[in-house]
């Protein structure tokens, strides 16, 4: 009888550990668009389609045109009388004209989320306004600048401008800089995404959350220099810390960067590195160094298939404690049988903390459809088996999203 009661108590303890973690980590999984699978169309760089040289965020006029030509599902055959498809890709479907040097983009994303933690904790379901942002960018001679502002009811704490538990104003990025040598070199300062690994939209994937390099709320302030040539692209950032985070002792400072080489139009591989220091950690309340060093690759063996891979060494050293080395890795297969329709399978691994239970493993089954101009839907089923207080526990998350932008 005592053993049964103890086992029941252990299940409750495990559920109480995992359920809040699952809600925090999985509630706000996607914000800005970033599609490394565009390599299937021989787009290995990001500067032609995004104002951010490493990808994601507000699109350029050319990027908007390509979202119509290559990303969404076409219907019927175009006739000679059809207008240039780039007109549909323009801001507000071209109804509101903008100066050639200005780009504006409004994004809205609504999601339905269901999280099933280990029994006996109950499953929870709810609707979430994941994104309501307005962004603008200027490209005038050598001058470059971009900024976003938005509203969140909850979450995205790292991007918050106002304070409070709910209903906050956020700014995910705001930067200004200058370009040189026909836009091959860009120097900028402000709040920017951390340059590291694959710039992908699944920001709760462990390679993004464990390295703290997602594009939802992990951006930081600093000075960055990016390079983009025919076969080499990269970015190096002197990280000054997230100035929107308080107190200042929690801000991480150091460097982060990546370098990618493209030997041909169907394959690209690169390396990333970051060393950051905080005067105070949330967990231990002590100074700590955090490092991440990794490799990543993009490969399209045939037009319908894109293979994405990343593995990162995680190093953490807290004052007064023994240093720890871990790993975060992922492998993703993206199949596009019909233009605009994606079937995606992802496996991931996380060894983040010393544990007798070993590493956490996860699997994603996803489908996405870009079915109208500026509109797409996506569904994810995420199954993760994680270490929960010295035991194993499984968390199942179902996420459905509707995204639209103007």
C-alpha positions as CSV (number, residue, x, y, z in Angstrom):
1,X,0.0,0.0,0.0
2,X,2.8,2.4,0.9
3,X,4.5,1.7,-2.5
4,X,1.2,2.5,-4.3
5,X,0.8,5.8,-2.5
6,X,4.4,6.7,-3.1
7,X,4.1,5.9,-6.8
8,X,1.0,8.1,-7.1
9,X,2.7,10.9,-5.3
10,X,5.7,10.6,-7.7
11,X,3.4,10.9,-10.7
12,X,1.8,14.0,-9.3
13,X,5.3,15.5,-8.6
14,X,6.4,14.7,-12.1
15,X,3.3,16.3,-13.6
16,X,3.7,19.4,-11.5
17,X,7.3,19.7,-12.8
18,X,6.6,19.1,-16.4
19,X,3.2,20.9,-16.9
20,X,4.4,24.4,-16.2
21,X,7.5,23.9,-18.2
22,X,5.5,22.6,-21.2
23,X,3.2,25.6,-21.0
24,X,6.0,28.1,-20.8
25,X,8.1,26.6,-23.5
26,X,5.3,25.7,-26.0
27,X,2.8,28.5,-25.7
28,X,4.4,30.9,-28.2
29,X,6.2,28.8,-30.8
30,X,6.3,30.9,-34.0
31,X,6.5,34.6,-34.8
32,X,8.5,36.0,-37.7
33,X,8.9,34.0,-41.0
34,X,12.2,32.3,-41.7
35,X,12.4,29.6,-44.3
36,X,15.8,27.8,-44.6
37,X,14.0,25.4,-47.0
38,X,14.1,28.1,-49.7
39,X,17.4,26.4,-50.7
40,X,15.1,24.1,-52.8
41,X,14.7,27.1,-55.1
42,X,18.5,27.8,-55.1
43,X,18.1,30.7,-52.6
44,X,21.1,30.1,-50.3
45,X,21.3,33.7,-49.0
46,X,18.8,35.9,-47.2
47,X,19.6,39.5,-48.2
48,X,17.5,39.5,-51.4
49,X,14.3,38.6,-49.6
50,X,14.8,40.0,-46.0
51,X,16.1,43.3,-44.6
52,X,17.8,41.3,-41.9
53,X,20.9,39.8,-43.7
54,X,20.6,36.5,-41.8
55,X,16.9,36.1,-42.6
56,X,13.5,36.5,-40.9
57,X,11.6,39.6,-40.1
58,X,10.2,42.1,-42.6
59,X,10.4,41.2,-46.3
60,X,11.9,43.3,-49.1
61,X,9.8,44.0,-52.2
62,X,11.7,41.2,-54.0
63,X,10.9,38.8,-51.1
64,X,7.2,39.7,-51.3
65,X,7.2,38.9,-55.0
66,X,8.9,35.6,-54.4
67,X,6.3,34.7,-51.7
68,X,3.8,34.8,-54.5
69,X,5.9,33.1,-57.2
70,X,7.5,30.3,-55.2
71,X,6.0,30.0,-51.7
72,X,2.2,29.9,-52.0
73,X,0.0,27.5,-54.0
74,X,-0.9,28.7,-57.5
75,X,-4.3,28.0,-58.9
76,X,-4.8,27.4,-62.6
77,X,-2.5,28.4,-65.3
78,X,-1.5,32.1,-65.7
79,X,-2.8,33.8,-68.8
80,X,-1.1,36.5,-70.9
81,X,-3.5,39.0,-69.4
82,X,-2.5,38.2,-65.8
83,X,-0.8,41.0,-63.8
84,X,2.7,40.6,-62.5
85,X,2.3,38.3,-59.4
86,X,4.5,40.7,-57.5
87,X,1.6,43.1,-57.3
88,X,-0.3,40.7,-55.1
89,X,2.8,40.4,-52.9
90,X,2.9,44.2,-52.2
91,X,1.8,45.8,-49.0
92,X,-2.0,45.6,-48.6
93,X,-2.1,43.6,-51.9
94,X,-0.9,46.7,-53.7
95,X,-3.9,48.8,-52.7
96,X,-1.8,51.2,-50.6
97,X,1.2,52.4,-52.6
98,X,4.5,52.9,-50.8
99,X,7.7,54.8,-51.7
100,X,10.3,52.5,-53.3
101,X,12.7,53.1,-50.4
102,X,10.1,52.0,-47.7
103,X,8.7,48.6,-46.8
104,X,5.9,48.1,-44.3
105,X,4.5,44.8,-43.0
106,X,1.7,43.9,-40.6
107,X,1.6,40.3,-39.1
108,X,-1.1,38.6,-37.2
109,X,-1.0,35.0,-35.9
110,X,-3.8,33.2,-34.1
111,X,-3.2,29.7,-32.6
112,X,-5.1,26.9,-30.8
113,X,-2.9,25.1,-28.3
114,X,-3.4,21.8,-26.5
115,X,-0.9,20.5,-24.0
116,X,-1.2,17.0,-22.5
117,X,1.3,16.6,-19.5
118,X,1.8,13.3,-17.8
119,X,-1.2,11.8,-15.9
120,X,-2.8,12.7,-13.5
121,X,-2.4,16.3,-14.5
122,X,-5.2,17.3,-16.9
123,X,-4.7,18.4,-20.5
124,X,-5.3,22.1,-21.2
125,X,-6.5,23.8,-24.4
126,X,-6.8,27.5,-25.3
127,X,-6.6,30.1,-28.1
128,X,-3.5,32.3,-28.1
129,X,-2.9,35.6,-30.0
130,X,0.7,34.8,-30.8
131,X,1.5,37.8,-32.9
132,X,0.2,41.3,-33.8
133,X,3.1,43.2,-35.1
134,X,3.7,46.2,-37.4
135,X,7.2,46.5,-38.9
136,X,8.8,49.0,-41.2
137,X,12.1,49.2,-43.0
138,X,14.1,51.9,-45.0
139,X,16.6,51.3,-47.7
140,X,18.0,54.7,-48.9
141,X,21.3,54.7,-50.6
142,X,23.7,53.2,-48.1
143,X,21.3,53.7,-45.2
144,X,19.5,50.7,-43.8
145,X,17.0,50.6,-40.9
146,X,14.2,48.4,-39.6
147,X,12.0,48.2,-36.5
148,X,8.9,46.4,-35.3
149,X,6.3,47.1,-32.6
150,X,3.5,44.9,-31.4
151,X,1.1,43.8,-28.7
152,X,1.0,40.6,-26.7
153,X,-1.4,39.5,-24.0
154,X,1.2,37.2,-22.4
155,X,4.6,35.7,-23.2
156,X,7.6,37.2,-25.2
157,X,9.0,38.7,-22.0
158,X,12.4,39.3,-23.5
159,X,10.9,41.6,-26.2
160,X,8.7,43.6,-23.8
161,X,9.0,47.4,-23.8
162,X,6.3,48.0,-21.2
163,X,6.0,46.2,-17.8
164,X,3.3,44.1,-16.4
165,X,2.2,40.5,-16.3
166,X,-0.2,40.9,-19.2
167,X,-1.1,43.2,-22.1
168,X,2.3,44.5,-23.0
169,X,4.0,46.4,-25.9
170,X,6.8,44.5,-27.5
171,X,9.6,45.4,-30.0
172,X,11.4,42.3,-31.3
173,X,13.9,44.3,-33.4
174,X,15.0,47.8,-34.1
175,X,18.3,48.6,-35.7
176,X,20.0,51.0,-38.1
177,X,23.2,50.7,-40.2
178,X,25.0,51.2,-43.4
179,X,25.7,48.9,-46.4
180,X,28.9,48.7,-48.5
181,X,30.1,47.1,-51.6
182,X,26.7,46.6,-53.3
183,X,25.1,45.3,-50.1
184,X,27.7,42.6,-49.6
185,X,28.7,44.1,-46.3
186,X,26.2,45.5,-43.7
187,X,27.2,47.1,-40.4
188,X,24.4,47.9,-38.0
189,X,23.6,48.6,-34.4
190,X,20.4,48.1,-32.3
191,X,18.3,45.1,-31.2
192,X,18.8,42.2,-33.5
193,X,18.4,38.4,-33.6
194,X,21.4,36.6,-32.3
195,X,23.4,35.3,-35.3
196,X,23.7,31.5,-34.7
197,X,22.7,28.3,-36.5
198,X,19.7,27.9,-38.7
199,X,17.4,30.9,-38.8
200,X,14.1,29.0,-38.4
201,X,10.6,29.8,-37.3
202,X,10.2,26.9,-34.8
203,X,11.6,28.9,-31.9
204,X,10.8,26.3,-29.2
205,X,12.9,23.6,-30.9
206,X,15.7,22.8,-28.6
207,X,18.5,24.0,-30.9
208,X,16.9,27.4,-30.6
209,X,15.7,27.5,-27.0
210,X,18.7,25.9,-25.4
211,X,21.1,28.2,-27.3
212,X,18.7,31.2,-26.6
213,X,18.8,32.2,-30.3
214,X,15.1,32.2,-31.3
215,X,13.5,35.0,-33.3
216,X,10.5,35.3,-30.9
217,X,12.0,37.2,-27.9
218,X,15.7,36.3,-27.6
219,X,17.0,39.2,-29.7
220,X,19.7,41.3,-28.0
221,X,21.2,44.8,-28.5
222,X,24.7,45.2,-29.9
223,X,26.8,45.9,-32.9
224,X,26.9,43.5,-35.9
225,X,28.7,43.1,-39.2
226,X,27.4,40.7,-41.9
227,X,28.9,39.5,-45.1
228,X,27.0,38.0,-48.0
229,X,28.8,37.0,-51.2
230,X,28.0,34.3,-53.8
231,X,29.3,31.4,-51.8
232,X,30.0,32.8,-48.3
233,X,27.7,34.5,-45.9
234,X,28.1,35.1,-42.2
235,X,27.5,37.5,-39.3
236,X,29.4,38.5,-36.2
237,X,27.7,40.3,-33.3
238,X,29.2,42.0,-30.3
239,X,26.4,41.4,-27.8
240,X,25.8,44.2,-25.4
241,X,22.8,42.5,-23.7
242,X,19.1,42.7,-24.0
243,X,18.5,46.3,-22.8
244,X,14.8,45.6,-22.5
245,X,15.5,43.1,-19.7
246,X,15.8,44.1,-16.1
247,X,17.7,44.2,-13.8
248,X,20.9,44.8,-15.9
249,X,22.8,42.1,-14.1
250,X,20.7,39.5,-16.0
251,X,21.8,40.7,-19.4
252,X,24.2,38.5,-21.2
253,X,27.2,40.1,-22.9
254,X,29.8,38.6,-25.2
255,X,29.8,37.6,-28.9
256,X,27.9,35.4,-31.3
257,X,28.3,34.6,-35.0
258,X,28.2,32.1,-37.8
259,X,29.8,31.5,-41.1
260,X,28.2,29.4,-43.9
261,X,29.8,28.2,-47.2
262,X,27.8,27.2,-50.3
263,X,29.8,25.0,-52.7
264,X,26.7,24.6,-55.0
265,X,23.1,25.7,-55.3
266,X,21.7,22.6,-53.5
267,X,24.0,22.4,-50.4
268,X,25.2,24.8,-47.7
269,X,27.0,24.1,-44.4
270,X,28.3,26.4,-41.7
271,X,29.6,26.7,-38.1
272,X,28.3,28.9,-35.2
273,X,29.9,30.1,-32.0
274,X,28.8,32.1,-29.0
275,X,30.3,33.0,-25.6
276,X,28.1,35.1,-23.3
277,X,28.5,36.1,-19.7
278,X,25.9,37.3,-17.2
279,X,26.5,38.8,-13.8
280,X,23.5,37.0,-12.4
281,X,21.6,33.9,-13.5
282,X,17.9,33.4,-12.9
283,X,18.5,29.8,-11.7
284,X,21.6,30.1,-9.4
285,X,21.7,33.8,-8.7
286,X,25.4,33.8,-9.5
287,X,27.7,34.9,-12.3
288,X,27.9,32.5,-15.2
289,X,29.4,31.9,-18.6
290,X,27.4,30.3,-21.3
291,X,28.8,28.9,-24.5
292,X,27.4,27.3,-27.7
293,X,29.4,26.0,-30.6
294,X,27.9,24.1,-33.4
295,X,27.6,22.9,-37.0
296,X,24.6,23.2,-39.4
297,X,23.7,22.2,-42.9
298,X,21.0,22.6,-45.6
299,X,20.7,20.2,-48.5
300,X,18.1,19.5,-51.2
301,X,18.9,16.2,-52.9
302,X,15.8,16.6,-55.1
303,X,13.4,19.6,-55.5
304,X,10.6,18.3,-53.3
305,X,12.9,17.4,-50.4
306,X,15.0,19.6,-48.1
307,X,17.1,18.2,-45.3
308,X,18.0,20.6,-42.4
309,X,20.4,19.6,-39.6
310,X,22.1,21.3,-36.7
311,X,24.1,20.1,-33.7
312,X,25.4,22.4,-30.9
313,X,27.8,21.8,-28.0
314,X,26.4,23.5,-24.9
315,X,28.9,24.7,-22.2
316,X,27.9,26.3,-18.9
317,X,30.1,27.5,-16.1
318,X,28.5,28.9,-12.9
319,X,30.8,30.5,-10.3
320,X,31.4,27.9,-7.5
321,X,30.0,25.0,-9.5
322,X,31.5,22.4,-11.8
323,X,31.3,23.2,-15.5
324,X,28.8,21.2,-17.5
325,X,28.9,20.2,-21.2
326,X,25.7,19.3,-23.1
327,X,24.3,19.0,-26.6
328,X,21.2,20.1,-28.6
329,X,20.7,18.6,-32.0
330,X,17.9,18.3,-34.7
331,X,17.3,16.7,-38.1
332,X,14.4,17.9,-40.2
333,X,12.9,16.6,-43.5
334,X,10.7,19.1,-45.4
335,X,8.8,17.6,-48.3
336,X,6.8,19.9,-50.7
337,X,4.8,17.6,-53.0
338,X,2.7,20.5,-54.3
339,X,3.9,24.1,-54.3
340,X,2.8,25.7,-51.0
341,X,2.0,22.4,-49.3
342,X,4.6,21.1,-46.8
343,X,4.9,17.8,-44.8
344,X,7.6,18.1,-42.2
345,X,9.2,15.5,-39.9
346,X,11.7,16.6,-37.2
347,X,13.7,14.7,-34.6
348,X,15.5,16.4,-31.8
349,X,17.8,15.7,-28.8
350,X,18.7,17.7,-25.7
351,X,21.3,16.9,-23.1
352,X,21.2,20.0,-21.1
353,X,21.6,19.0,-17.4
354,X,23.5,16.2,-15.6
355,X,21.0,13.5,-15.0
356,X,21.0,9.8,-14.4
357,X,18.0,9.6,-16.8
358,X,20.0,10.8,-19.8
359,X,19.0,13.1,-22.6
360,X,15.5,14.3,-23.6
361,X,14.2,13.3,-27.0
362,X,11.5,14.8,-29.1
363,X,9.6,14.4,-32.4
364,X,7.6,16.8,-34.5
365,X,5.0,16.0,-37.1
366,X,4.0,19.1,-39.0
367,X,2.0,20.2,-42.0
368,X,1.8,23.7,-43.5
369,X,-0.2,25.2,-46.4
370,X,0.4,28.6,-48.0
371,X,-3.0,28.7,-49.6
372,X,-3.7,32.4,-50.4
373,X,-1.7,35.5,-50.9
374,X,-0.3,36.5,-47.5
375,X,-2.1,33.7,-45.7
376,X,-1.0,30.3,-44.4
377,X,-2.0,27.6,-41.9
378,X,0.1,25.2,-40.0
379,X,-0.4,22.2,-37.6
380,X,2.1,20.6,-35.4
381,X,2.0,17.5,-33.1
382,X,5.0,17.6,-30.8
383,X,5.9,14.6,-28.6
384,X,8.7,15.0,-26.1
385,X,10.1,12.6,-23.5
386,X,12.0,14.6,-20.9
387,X,13.8,14.3,-17.6
388,X,11.5,15.4,-14.8
389,X,13.1,15.4,-11.4
390,X,15.1,12.2,-11.9
391,X,12.3,10.4,-13.8
392,X,11.0,10.2,-17.4
393,X,7.9,12.0,-18.5
394,X,6.1,12.5,-21.9
395,X,4.5,15.8,-23.0
396,X,2.2,15.9,-26.1
397,X,1.4,19.2,-27.6
398,X,-0.9,19.9,-30.5
399,X,-0.7,23.4,-32.1
400,X,-2.8,24.8,-35.0
401,X,-2.0,28.2,-36.4
402,X,-3.5,30.7,-38.9
403,X,-1.1,33.5,-40.0
404,X,-1.7,36.4,-42.3
405,X,0.4,39.4,-43.2
406,X,-0.1,42.6,-45.3
